[in-house]
């Protein structure tokens, strides 16, 4: 019985450490519920520690938007000579030239990695890591160049949480938050293989 309890504890802990979760605190600056949502470009600014998650963020987002017949694009402009403001302007110009309605800017703000050592009895020790990444995000109407939505995003992953899980979690949570905030219509779906 004691051995089974230890195994259950071990596998439960392993499962929890392998998860990635995303939390978003957002502000909708204007009512978007009456607008047709046709296209969006995701633009990235200084995502050094989150860079491994970007391919999965792009792939998952592309699948969801395509499923809903929304034009989607993803760009990571790496021009170190440009200031933050110049990069944002560059994304707006790129989105306008490519026919996108909105540009979502994702910017890395903070990164924290913590480790814990656990005593398991006898000579047995284990360690766990927690990675927390904080992103700032804002949605810009390309035509008016107005910010219409903004958010602070926190992505947490445990020991075995990886970039694929973090990217997928971020993609799905952004879509969910867009629906909740009225940026996307309520019938917008994430069904299918993603």
Beta strands, then each sheet from edge to edge (+ up, - down):
strand 1: 20-28
strand 2: 39-45
strand 3: 71-75
strand 4: 102-121
strand 5: 124-141
strand 6: 146-157
sheet 1: 1+ 6- 5+ 4- 2- 3-
end
